[in-house]
Amino acid sequence: MEERPRPPLAGIVYGDFAYWIAIVGMIIGIIGIVLYLGGMHQFIDARFFLSQLWSGKTAPEIWKMATGKMVHGHWYLHKLSYSDAIAMLGVGICCLSAVFGMWATCITMLTSKGKIGTLFFILAAAVTVILTLSALGIISLHH
């Protein structure tokens, strides 16, 4: 019987963190979507939102029509009594799974030995910092 190579510990740690946090985010998101499409306490009316999407409107156009302004960042954190905000929280948690996974990977890589382990730690730390700053909204690709 052929033995397969074992994946590196940092990869296993990242996978476990990202997987389980993403699963939690998906469950929250699905609950929010079911409540939203069921008509439960909506920040933006689902019928209006879906009809605007089907008519080809962009996200900024829909936001401006629905709220009078474009909403940026983590708007949903202050509106968790709304079903669509709960769905967005689920999406946000799924996105954060990569950040938490990378932090766990960096901590795991601290135990790596040798020059190549140090290089991998430095690269992982750089990616972790970039992901964290992006998640916090400090850096972004658009203005």
DADA-V167441 format. One record per residue. SS is DSSP state (hx for helix, st for strand, lp for the rest). PHI is phi in whole degrees, -180 to 180 (* if undefined). OMEGA is omega in whole degrees, 0 to 359 (none if undefined). Layout:
BEGIN
[[SS,PHI,OMEGA] [SS,PHI,OMEGA]]
END
This chain:
BEGIN
[[lp,*,183] [lp,-80,177] [lp,-92,178] [lp,-89,178] [lp,-67,179] [lp,-81,177] [lp,-68,179] [lp,-63,182] [hx,-57,181] [hx,-61,178] [hx,-68,178] [hx,-65,180] [hx,-62,179] [hx,-59,182] [hx,-60,180] [hx,-64,180] [hx,-61,183] [hx,-62,182] [hx,-62,186] [hx,-70,178] [hx,-68,177] [hx,-64,178] [hx,-62,178] [hx,-61,178] [hx,-61,179] [hx,-66,179] [hx,-64,178] [hx,-63,179] [hx,-62,179] [hx,-64,177] [hx,-60,179] [hx,-62,180] [hx,-66,179] [hx,-62,178] [hx,-64,182] [hx,-64,180] [hx,-70,175] [lp,-82,177] [lp,87,182] [lp,-79,172] [lp,24,186] [lp,-104,174] [lp,-74,173] [lp,-120,182] [lp,-55,184] [hx,-63,180] [hx,-63,177] [hx,-63,183] [hx,-60,182] [hx,-66,179] [hx,-66,178] [hx,-69,176] [hx,-63,181] [hx,-66,179] [lp,-83,175] [lp,96,179] [lp,-70,178] [lp,-87,180] [hx,-58,178] [hx,-60,178] [hx,-65,180] [hx,-66,179] [hx,-60,181] [hx,-65,178] [hx,-69,186] [hx,-80,186] [hx,-120,182] [lp,88,180] [lp,-154,175] [lp,-86,181] [lp,-102,182] [lp,-120,172] [lp,69,185] [lp,-92,183] [hx,-59,187] [hx,-74,184] [hx,-64,180] [hx,-95,184] [lp,-132,185] [lp,-72,173] [lp,-81,179] [lp,-95,182] [hx,-67,179] [hx,-70,175] [hx,-70,176] [hx,-64,178] [hx,-62,179] [hx,-67,175] [hx,-60,178] [hx,-61,177] [hx,-63,179] [hx,-62,178] [hx,-65,177] [hx,-59,179] [hx,-66,180] [hx,-71,180] [hx,-58,177] [hx,-66,180] [hx,-65,180] [hx,-64,176] [hx,-62,179] [hx,-68,176] [hx,-62,178] [hx,-64,178] [hx,-63,179] [hx,-61,179] [hx,-63,178] [hx,-64,182] [hx,-72,176] [lp,-60,181] [lp,-87,180] [lp,-64,182] [lp,-111,175] [hx,88,182] [hx,-68,181] [hx,-67,177] [hx,-64,178] [hx,-66,178] [hx,-62,179] [hx,-62,178] [hx,-63,180] [hx,-62,178] [hx,-64,179] [hx,-65,178] [hx,-64,178] [hx,-63,178] [hx,-64,180] [hx,-63,179] [hx,-64,179] [hx,-62,179] [hx,-62,181] [hx,-65,179] [hx,-64,177] [hx,-67,180] [hx,-64,179] [lp,-79,180] [lp,84,182] [lp,-77,174] [lp,-122,179] [lp,-154,180] [lp,-86,179] [lp,-130,183] [lp,-98,none]]
END
